[in-house]
Amino acid sequence: MDTLAKTLQGQFVAFDGPDGSGKSTQINRFVERFRTQGVTVREVREPGGTPIGEQVRTILLDPENEGMTLPCEMLLYMASRAQLVEQEITPALARGELVIADRFVSATLAYQGTAGGIRVDWIQKVAEVAVAGCWPALTIILDVDDQTAAGRLNPLLDRMELKGKAFHAKVREGFLEQASTWPERYRVIDATMSEDAVETAVLEAVKNRFLHEISAK
C-alpha cells in the first residue's frame, strides 16, 4: 500500500458535477485503483445508498412527479442524505474506511440552489442538520460543457435530467461558484478530456489535497 492509499484510509471524498460529466466512470476507476491497493472503500450514491434513501430516490427521479415543489425536492434530498450519513458514512469513517460519494451537499447547492432558486444559506442551514458535521474532506467537480454533457446522457432521462438546457447551464455555474468559494476543499477537473486524462487529473487533485497536507504538518 503506497503513501497516498494509506492517507486515504478514514477519509471522505465526494464526486460531483453536471449530469453527463462522467462521474460513474471516474468513481469506478478511482474505487478500483485503491481497492487493489488494499484500501477498504465504502461507495455510496445520492440520493439513495440506504433502503429508505432508495425509496426517496425513486420518488425524486420519477418523471411522473413533475408537480413536486422545489422546497419539497430539496428536503427530500436532505432526508435521504441524513439517513445515508448516519447509517453508512459515519460508521464507515469510524472504521477507517475510504468513503466515496456519488454526489453530496454540493449537488443540492447547484441544482436546488443556484439553478432552482432556493437561497444557498437556507440550504446550508438544512445541510448542517442533515450531515451533522460530516463533510467531505475533498469534493471533486467534474466540469463539462452543456453540449458534451447532453451527448453522454442516457436517452431515457430521469426527472432531473429533463429540466432543460438553461437549467443545466445554471447547475454548472453553481458547481463552479462553490469551487471558487471553498477552494481549500474543492477541485475542478476538465471532464471533456479523455477518460484516462480525467483519471490522471483526479489522482493529481487527490495527491495535492492529501499528501501536501501531510507534508505541511
N, C-alpha and C positions, 0 to 999 in steps of 0.2 A: 504494500500500500504506500503510494507516494505521499509527499507532504501535503499537497492540496486535498487529496482524498481524506487524510486524517483530519485536516482542518474542517472539512465539511460535515463531519460527524456532529450531530446535535444542532445543525443549522437549518434555517428555514428560507427557501428560495422560491419566489413566485415568478411564473412566466405569464406575460400578458401582451395585449396588442389587439389591433382590429381583427375582425373576422376575416379569415383568408391570409393571415400573416405567417402561417406555417408553424404555429405553436406545437401542435401534436407531434409533428416530425421532429422538431428540436428537443422537445421534452423526452421523447422516446430515445433519441441518441444520447442525451445527457444522462438519463437514468441508466441506460445500458453501460455507458462508459464507467460509471462509478460502482455499479453493482459488480462488474467484472473485477474491480479492484478490491472487493470485499466490503464495501460500504453497504450497510442496511439502509435501503431507501424506502420511504413511505410516500407513495404517489397519490395525490388527491385531486379531485376536479371540482370546479364550481360552475353553476350550482350543482349540488349533489354530494357524493362522497360518503353518505350515510344512508340507511334505509329511509329515514324521514326526509333527508335532503333530496334524495332521488324522486320522491313523490312531489316535492316542491318544484324540482326541475321540470317534471312533466307538465305541471300547471304553467310555469313561466314560459316554456318554449312552444307550447301548443298554439298553432296559428288560429285555432278556434277561439282563443281567449283575447281577441283583438280589442275587446272593450275594457281590458284591465287598466285601471288608473295608474298614473306614474308613481304616486306615493305607495300604492299597494305593491307595485312591481319592485320598488326599491326595498320595501320592508320584507318582502318575500325572499329576496336575495340575501338580506341580512339575517333572516331567520335560518335559512339553510346554512349560512356561514357560521352562525353561533353554534349550531349543532355540530358542525364539522370541527370547529376549533376545540370544543370541549370533549367530543367523543374520539377524535382521531389525531388532530395535530398536536395538542398539548401533551398527551400521553406519549406520542412518538418522539417528541423532542426530549421528554424526560428520560426516555430510554436511550438517548444518544443517537437517534436515527437522523438521517438527512431527509427532510420533508420537502417535496417538490409539489407545488400547487399550480394547477392549470387555472389561472385567474384568481384574484382576491379582491380586496377593497379597491384596488386600482381600477378594476373593471367598473364597479359601481360609480366611482367618481367620474369616469369617462362617459359611460352610457347613460346613466340616470342623472348625472350631474351636468357636465359640460354640454352633452348632446341633448339630454332630456329637459334640463332647465331647473332641476332642484338645486337649491343653494349648496355649494360644496361644504360650507361649515356645518350645515344641518346633517349632511351625510356623514361627516367626520364624527359628529356627536353620537349618532346612532352606531357607527362603527366601533366607537370606544366601548360601548356596551356589548356589541356582538363578539368582538375579538378579545376583550378583557386583557389588553396589553400584549397580545400575541401577534406581533407584526413581523413580516419577512425582514430578514437581515439584508436581503437584496431582491429587488424587483427588476426583472429583465423585460424590457419593452421591445418586442419585435415589430419594427416600424415598416409599413408598406403603403404604397400609394393606392388610391381607390381602384384604379384600372387593374393593377396587378392583383389586388385582393379579390376583385369581382371574378377574375378568371380562374381563381383557385377554389371558389366555393362550390359545394355540392349543389346541383340544381334543385334538390328538394330542400328548400330553405326553411329554417325554423322561424318562429315569431320575431326574434330579434334581428335575424339576418334580412327579414323582409321590410325593414323600416326605411329603406331608400338611400340613395346616393348622398344627399345633403346631410342626412343624419349621420351616416358613417364617416363623412368628412369631418364633422364635429367631434366624433368619437376619437378619431386620430389626433385632432387638435388637443383634446383633453389629455390623452396619454403623454403627449409631448410637453404640455404645460406642467404636468406632475413631475416629469423628469427634470424640468427646469427649476421647479420649486424645491424639490428634495434630491439634489444631485448626489448627496452622500449615500443614498440607499437605492437609487435608480440607475440603470444603464440602458441606453438606447442602442439597438442593433439594426443595421440596414438589412431588412429581411427580403429585399429584392435580389440579393446576391444568390449564388448557387447554394444548395443545401450544405455542402462541405464548407464553403466560405462562411456561412452563417454559424455553423457549428464551431468553427475556429474562433470567430469573433465572440461567441458566447463564452467559450472557455477562457479567453483572454480577459473578458469582463469579470468573470468569477475569480480568476487569479488576482487581478488588480484589487478586487474588493477584499478578499480574504487573506491572501498572502502578504499584501502590503500592510494590512492591519497588524499582522503578526510582527513583521519587521519593524513597524513603527513603535511597538511596545518596548 
